[in-house]
């Protein structure tokens, strides 16, 4: 029954896109928006367009992922520039940060959607995401963004299973997050802080860690890795290399 239910949801997703006729997919390179793009491309071909917004909050390594994934899927892709650091309400980094970020994003994408005469603007929100009180969801509703995974009734685990079956190369990739989420709440976000966090995380990934977060807490670095990798993080020699590099970046 579970198999039949999942097949039914995938078919529903195909029908949703067929009914939309043409779509702009807000594409971050994460597993959710990748599944959305794959099915949209299968259903609509060149009437589906992936758009990735690049800004100081978007890691360079994630941009590399987006271009690779779009090429694998065979979809059209456009990269646009945005800069939330020009939005004072975002920079102040309070509880509404994500709302202001997404508002800036959807305003840009909505304008592009209208310019290109595409029928729908869609994102990668899944059913499980609705359990979180995310300000970004409010921004999506305000700008008329549709969430096909929610409409098809797909949970995060089902998204991952379908991505695996469809041989999407990021099906098991750890979730990424906007660099601004690493900056301590209620402290201003700056390009220098974002760059420092990005470089620190790139260094740790280069040391072989699978998933990394480096959080800026009033200038001090707090390193987070998966629980299975904590013992390696605590190895004296590696720990010393990491500490030295973080200090070179200006972390306390």
Long-range contacts (C-beta under 8 A, 24 or more apart in sequence): 6-158, 6-161, 6-162, 9-152, 9-153, 9-154, 9-158, 10-39, 10-152, 10-162, 12-151, 12-152, 12-153, 13-39, 13-148, 13-149, 13-152, 13-154, 14-39, 14-42, 14-43, 16-148, 16-151, 16-152, 17-43, 17-44, 17-48, 17-148, 18-43, 18-44, 20-44, 20-119, 20-120, 20-122, 20-146, 21-47, 21-119, 22-47, 22-48, 22-117, 22-118, 22-119, 22-120, 23-47, 23-48, 23-49, 23-118, 23-119, 23-120, 23-121, 23-122, 24-49, 24-51, 24-109, 24-112, 24-113, 24-116, 24-118, 24-120, 24-121, 24-122, 25-49, 25-50, 25-51, 25-75, 25-122, 25-123, 26-51, 26-53, 26-105, 26-106, 26-109, 26-121, 26-122, 26-123, 26-124, 26-145, 27-51, 27-52, 27-66, 27-70, 27-77, 28-52, 28-62, 28-66, 28-124, 28-176, 29-62, 29-63, 29-65, 29-66, 29-69, 29-170, 29-176, 30-124, 30-170, 30-173, 30-175, 30-176, 31-159, 31-160, 31-163, 31-168, 31-170, 31-171, 31-173, 31-175, 32-124, 32-125, 32-126, 32-149, 32-156, 32-159, 33-123, 33-124, 34-69, 34-73, 34-124, 34-163, 34-168, 34-170, 35-124, 35-149, 35-159, 35-162, 35-163, 35-166, 35-168, 36-122, 36-123, 36-124, 36-148, 36-149, 37-69, 37-70, 37-73, 37-75, 38-73, 38-163, 38-166, 38-168, 39-148, 40-75, 40-122, 40-148, 41-73, 41-74, 41-75, 46-76, 47-118, 48-75, 48-76, 49-75, 49-76, 49-77, 49-78, 49-116, 49-118, 50-75, 50-76, 50-77, 50-78, 51-77, 51-78, 51-79, 51-80, 51-109, 51-112, 52-77, 52-78, 52-79, 52-80, 53-79, 53-80, 53-81, 53-82, 53-105, 53-108, 53-109, 54-79, 54-80, 54-81, 54-82, 55-81, 55-82, 55-83, 55-84, 55-85, 56-83, 56-84, 56-85, 56-179, 56-191, 56-194, 56-195, 57-84, 57-101, 57-178, 57-179, 57-180, 57-189, 57-194, 58-178, 58-179, 59-176, 59-179, 59-198, 59-201, 59-202, 60-198, 60-202, 61-202, 61-205, 62-176, 65-170, 65-173, 68-169, 69-168, 69-169, 69-170, 72-168, 72-169, 73-168, 78-112, 80-108, 80-109, 80-112, 82-108, 84-180, 85-189, 85-190, 85-191, 90-180, 90-189, 91-188, 91-189, 91-190, 92-186, 92-188, 93-180, 93-183, 93-184, 93-185, 93-186, 93-187, 93-188, 93-189, 94-185, 94-186, 95-135, 95-185, 96-135, 97-135, 97-180, 97-185, 97-189, 98-134, 98-135, 98-136, 98-139, 99-135, 99-136, 99-138, 99-139, 101-136, 101-178, 101-180, 102-135, 102-136, 102-139, 102-140, 103-139, 103-142, 103-143, 105-139, 106-139, 106-140, 106-142, 106-143, 106-145, 107-143, 110-143, 110-144, 120-146, 121-145, 121-146, 122-146, 122-147, 122-148, 123-147, 124-149, 125-149, 125-150, 126-150, 126-154, 126-155, 126-156, 126-159, 127-153, 127-154, 127-155, 127-156, 128-155, 128-156, 129-156, 174-210, 174-211, 174-226, 177-213, 182-213, 182-214, 182-215, 182-216, 183-215, 183-216, 184-215, 184-216, 184-217, 184-218, 187-218, 196-249, 196-250, 196-251, 199-249, 200-245, 200-246, 200-249, 200-251, 203-242, 203-245, 204-242, 207-238, 207-241, 207-242, 209-233, 214-246, 216-251, 219-250, 219-251, 219-252, 220-251, 220-252, 221-246, 221-251, 221-252
